[in-house]
Amino acid sequence: MRFPVLPLAIALALGLSGCERRPDDVPVVVSAIGDVPESLDPTRRPLAFPDAVQLAATAQGLVRFDAGGGIEPGLAERWIVTDNGRSYIFRLRSVTWPDGDRVTAEQVAASLRAAVSPRTRSGLAPFVAVIDEIVVMTPQVIEVRLKQPRPDLLKLFAQPVFAILRRPGIVGSGPFRLESGLLRPVQDPMVLEDEDAVPPDAAENVRLIGERAALALARFAARESDLILGGTYRDWPLLAHAAVAPANLRIDPAVGLFGFAIVSETGFTAEPRNRAALAMAIDRAALTALFRSDWTPVETLLPAQLDSAALPSVPAWAALPLAERQTTARNRVAAWRAANPDADGVIRVALTRSPGAVLLWSRIARDLSAIGLRPQWVDPRADADLRLIDSVAPYDSARWYLVTACPNCSDELDALLTAARDAPTLAERGQRIAEADLAISEAARYIPIAQPLRWSVAALRLRAFQTNPRAWHPLTHLREP
């Protein structure tokens, strides 16, 4: 298998890459890796990356992320947490919809109810099931009442899928409005009424483009854009052809999951000891070094204790040197083959086709073949034994890691995860999470590899741009005021 060949014009353009190329008095041009962004309702289908960037720009939530991944006001100008963490009360700012109508508390509550409904397709619904009700208290105040305390709720509400929308259309209140292909900052109603107010500068506008990584790199090299967002392991090899200046390449300290969920309980993966053999076989240091020398491998599902009552569960094999791990794995495969002489030993690995996936596959296939198995690359939608998970954590809860890493958990493991969700106190929740972490580790349902690799390419004129653990870069925080 070979990397896709870049068209000659793109390859030549990539060779022109430098540091600072565009003037500071023109709109910021942003390439989001993926398809052309669409205005979509996140309750009806999962959002692709460019769709999420556009939605976050045109439809803010109660709160939103700042440049460093922290929380800042959105529609809510301030909030308080009461009742031992079971009540969040938000006071709304005076903002308008694009047609000039005021955003009302009733509309905000209705949008939130749709976003947290169990029927939503956003993917985050399981993590807001703790919400009991959303109440309009006054024309400017709403309350979100919880069944159990959740100190991390604001980071969830900052996600694009919880943008406040006026339905049935996909209409938001800003901070930008999409007009004639440009995202233009929404002006404060009081400023608009001031005859002496200075009109907005063109440099405050943003042009958002959705395109493949190769085209985005070519555009940046040709001095036609300022920023590339959404880089992952999939497109990392293209950077070798782009000669991006070190000052322009930004690597996020992203936290989340990059590894393989074991999604089959037939054949070799039927037994926990065999699933553990797959984890033992992989040379993580060699794999991550194919991408970056400082991409640090991990051997636990959880990156830290987070809200668990215990430190991350460490698999038993982690204490063994790599050579001994691989010998143990090879012996387990041999024993399984002896007991199942008609078995083909195929391990189906689901990966999306991309240059980075080729690198990843080269190491996975080598390591699994070395212990006597027959790895097979399959389409992500096909039946598989291993399925890659590459996801940044939306908030800092160990339960998100456990649920995401174990999409096909047994009823017993699901019951532990449910008990953690429904625990009446934070102390009991932490205990249930620790139990679930240990059980999933012992069942060997996830093969940890590393933290997610997330990268951007940013022009030096974007002085407010910051890397952060969420790997999320709001278009409101690119240039200094």
N, C-alpha and C positions, 0 to 999 in steps of 0.2 A: 504494500500500500504506500502511496506517495502523497506528499503534500500537494494541494492544488497549486497550479502554476499561475502566478500573477500576470495579468496582461502587461505587455511591454510598457505602455504609457504609464500604468500605475507603478511599475517597478522603477521606472526612471524618476517619477515624481517623488517616490519614497526616498530616493537618494538625496533629495534636496533639503531634508528636514533640518531645522535649526531651532534656536531658542525663541527669540522675540521677532515676530514678523509683521503683525498687523497694528495699525494706529489705534490710539486709545479713545478716539472720538466717533467710533462707528458701532453699530449694534454687535453684540456678542453672537457669534455663530457657533452652535453646539451640535455635534454629531452624537446621537444616541445609537449604540450598536443594536441593530435589529431592523424591523420593517418600518415603513412610514407610519408615524404615530396616528392613532385614531382616537376620537372621542367616544369612549366606551363606558358602560355602566359596570363597575367592578362587582356588583351583586349578581350579574348575569353570566360573567365569564372571567377567568383569570386574566390579568393584564400582562401583556408583554412589556419588556423594559421601557421602550420608547413611549408606550401608552401611559405607563405609570408616571414617567417624567412629565409628560404633558398634562396629565390630570392633576398632579401635585402643583403645577404652575398655575392652573386655571381654576382650581377648586380646592381651597384650603380646608383643613379640618378645624376642630376646636383648637388644636395645637398643631405645631409642625416642627420639623427638625431645623436646627441652625447649622452653620457650616461645620461645626465640630461634632455633630451628631447628638447634641443636647436638645432640650425642649425649649421652645419659645412660643409666645402667644400666636394664635391664628385668629379664628373667629372669636375666641374667648380672650378678653383682655386680662382677666385674672380668674383664679379658682382657689377653692379651699377644699381640704379633705377632712371629713368629720366622721363621727360614729366609728372610731377605731379602724378607719380605712374602708368602711363600707359605703360611704357616701362621698361623691365628688360633685361639688356645686360650681357651675361655670357662669360667670357674668359675661354676656355677649357684647362685643363692640357694635357700634352703629355702622353697618356696611350695607351695600346695595347689590342687587343682581344686575346683570348687564343692561336690563331695560329701565333701570332707575328705581325699581321697587325695593323697599327695605327688606332685608332678611329678617324673618320673624323667628321667635323662639319655637313656635309650632312647626315651622318648616325645618329648623335644625333638629328638633326631636324626631320628626318623621323620617328624615334622612338617616339619622343614627339608628333608628329602629330597623330600617331596611338593611343597613350594613351589618347589624349584629344578629339578624334573623338566622336561625339554623338552616334556612333554605338558600342562603347566599352562596355564591360560587367563588368567593374571594380566596378561600383557603385558610383564612384566619378565624372563621366562625367558631371552631372548637376552642379557641383561646379567649373568647369573650362570652362563653356560655355562663360565666359567673354573673353577668349583668342580669339583674332581676327586673328592673323597669327604668324607663326614662321619662321624667316628669317635667312638665312646664310649670315652673313656680310663679314667674311673673313674665311680662312681655320681654324682659331682658335676661332672665335667669332660667337655667334648666338644671336639673339634678339627675345624676346617674347613680342609681341605687344598686348595690351589689349583694349577692347572697353570702359571699365570704370576702374578707379583705384582700385587696390586690394592690400592692405598692407600685407595680409596674404598668398600670393601666395607661398612663399618659404616653408612654412609648408606643403602645399599640395604637392609640388614637392619632398619633402623628403619621401613621402609615397612610399612603395614598388611598388605600381601599376604604378608609374611613373619612374621605373627603365629604364635605357637606354639599349635597346636590339638590337642585330643585327638579323634581321629576314631574312628568315622564321624560322630559328632555335631559341631556347631560349638561346642566347649566351650573356653574360655580360662581363664587364671589371674588375670585382672584387668588393670589396676589397679582397675576397677569390676566390679560384678556387676549384671546387670539383674534387678530384683525389683519386681513390681507397677508396671511402667511407669517406675520410677526407677533411675538408675544410682547404686549405693551403693558407696563406697570399700571395697575388701577390707581387712580388718583383719589385721595381722600375727599369726601363730599364737601368738607369745609374749605379745602383748597380750591376746588372747582368754582365755588361761589365767590372767591376773592379775585376781584378784577386785576389786582396788582401781582397776582401769583405768577411766578416764572414758569413757562410751559416746559414740559418734560424734555430732557435731552435725548437725542436719538441713541446715544450710547447706552441708555438704560434699557433699550429694547433687546430682545433675544430672538434669534431665528433658530428654531429647533428642526433638525433633520434626522430622520431615521434611515440608516444605511448599513451595509456590511462593513466589517472592520477594515478590510483592505481599502475600500473607497473612502472611509473616514480618515485613514492614515494618509492616503493620497491627497485628500482635500487639505488636511493640516499641513502637509509638506509643501503644497502649492500656495500656501499663505491665504487660503480661502476660509479657514475656520480657526477658532480659538480654543476649542475644548472637545475632547472625545470622552464620552462616559460609557460605562457598562462593559469594560474589558474584563474578561474572565480567562480561565485556563484554555478555553476553546480557541481563542485567537492569539494567545501569547506568542506562538512561534512567528507570527507575522512581524512582530517587533524587530526580529533579527534582520529583516529586509528593510526596515523603515529608518534605521539609523537615528532614532529619536534621541535628542540630546538629554543627558541625565537630568538637567534642570527642568525638563518638560514632563518626564515620566514620573507619575505619582502612584505609589503602591499603598493601598489602604491597609491598616492593621485590622482587617475584617475578622469578625468572630462568627462562627456558625459551624456548618457541617460540610466536609468534603471527604467522602468515603462511599462505601458500597453497602446498601441495605441488602440483606440476604432474604429474598422474597419467595423462595421455593422451599418446600419441605418434602421433596421427592428426590429419589436417587441419592447422590452423595450428600446433598445438603439436608437430608432427613434427620441427622443426628447432630446434637450440639458439638460433640468432639470433632466431627468432620467439618462443621462450619468454622470452628476455631482453627482447624488446619489451614483453611483458606486464608485466614488473617495472619497466621504464622508464616505462610509462604512468601508474603510480599516484602520486598526490600524497599521500605519506605524512603530511606535516605537516597537510594539510587533513583527512585521514581521522582521525588521532588527536585532533585538536582538536575533532572532533564529540563526543568523549567527555570528555576532560580536556585543559586547556590545557598541563599539564605531563606528558602522556603522551608520552614521547620516542620518535620513530621510529628504526628501525634499518635498516641496509642490508647487513648481513652475516648469515650463518647462525649463526656462533658469536658469543656475546656477549663473549668474551675468549679468550686463548690456551688456558686450562685445561691439559689434559695433551697438547696438540698440540706438535709441535716448532717450529711457526711461528705467527706472528700470524694472526688470522682472515683468510681469503681475501676480498679486496675485489673485487666484480665490476667489469669495465671501465667500465660505464656510470655508476658512482658518482661519477666525476670530472666528469661533465657537469652543468650547471645543469638544473633541472627542465624549462624550456621546450625546451632542446635535446634532452633525453631524449625528450620527448613527440613532438617533430618527427621524430626518428630512428625512433621506434616507428611513427608514422603512415606514414612512407615505406616501412617494411618491410611493413606491412599492405597498402599499395597495390601494392607489387611482388608480393606473394604473390597478391593478387586478380587481377592481370594475368596471372599464370602459371596461375591456377586459376579461370577465369571462371565455372565452374558451382558453385563452393564457396559455402556460405551464410554463412561467417564467424561461426557461432555458437560462443560460448565458454560452456560449462556450468559454473556455479559452485555447488558443493554447500555449503549452509548450513542449519543448524537454525533453524526459525522462532522468532523472539523479537524483542522491541523493539530490542535491541542489533544483531541481525542486519539489521534494517531500516536502521539508521543505516549500518552497514558496507556494505550493498548499495548504498545511495544513492550512495556515493562510488565504489565499484568499478564500478558500472554506468555512471556518468557518465564515468569516465576511460577505460574500455574502449570505450565508444561514441565518444568523442572521437577515437580513433585509427582508427575505421572498422570495428570489430568489433561483433557482436551478442551482448551478455551475456545469459545465461538462468539464472535461479535454479532449481536443482533440489534435490530432497530429498537429505539426506546419504547415503541408501542407494542412490540412483540412480547410473547411469553419469555421470561428470563429467570435465571437463578440469582444473578447479581444485578442490581440497578444502581447506577451512580446517583448520589445525592450531592448537589453542589448548591448550597443555600446559605445566605447570610441570616443570622438570627434577627428577627424583627424586634425582640426585646430580651431582657436578661433573665429568663426563667429556664431552669433545668427541664421543666416539663415540656417546653417547646422542643428541646433537643431530643428527648425520649420519644415523643409522639412522632416527630419527623423522621427519626432514624429507624423507626419500627413500623412502617406502614401496613405490614401484614402480620402483626403480632397475634399470638394465640389468644384465646379467650381469657386465659389466666393472666397474661401480661396486660391485656386490655383492662382487666378488672383493677389491676394495680394503678394504671394510669388514670382510670376513672376515680379511684379512691383519692388520688392526689388532687384531682380537679375539685372534688366535692368536700375536701377536708374543711371543717368548720373554723380552724384556727391556722395561723401561719406556722406555728410549731408542728402541728400534726401534718400539715401539708408538706413541710420539709422532711418529716419522717417517712411519709408515703413515697415521696420522690426518691429518697435514698433507697428504699426497698425496691422500687421499680428499676432504678439504675443498676443495682446489683443483679436483679433477676434478668434484665436484658443482657447484661455482660455475661452472666453464666449461661444464658441461652445462645450466646454468640450470634445475635441477629444483625449486628452491624460491624463493618470493617472500617475502623478509622484510618485515615491517611494523613490529613493535614487540616489546617483552617482554610477557608475559601481564599483563592487567589483573585483579587480584584484590583484593577489598574485603570488609570485615566491618563490622558495626555493633555496638559494644560499650558497655555501660553503664559508668559511671565506677567502680562498685563492683568491677568486675573488674580490680583494680589490677595483677595479674600478667600480664595479656594483653599480648603484644608482637607487632608485625609482624615478619616475617622473610622471607628469600629463598625458603623452601620453601612459603610461604603455607599452612602447616599449624599448627593451633592445638590442641594436646592438651588434653583436658578436665581433666587433672590440674594444669594451670598457668593457672588463671583468677583465683583469689583468693589473696591473700597469706596465709601461715600465721598 
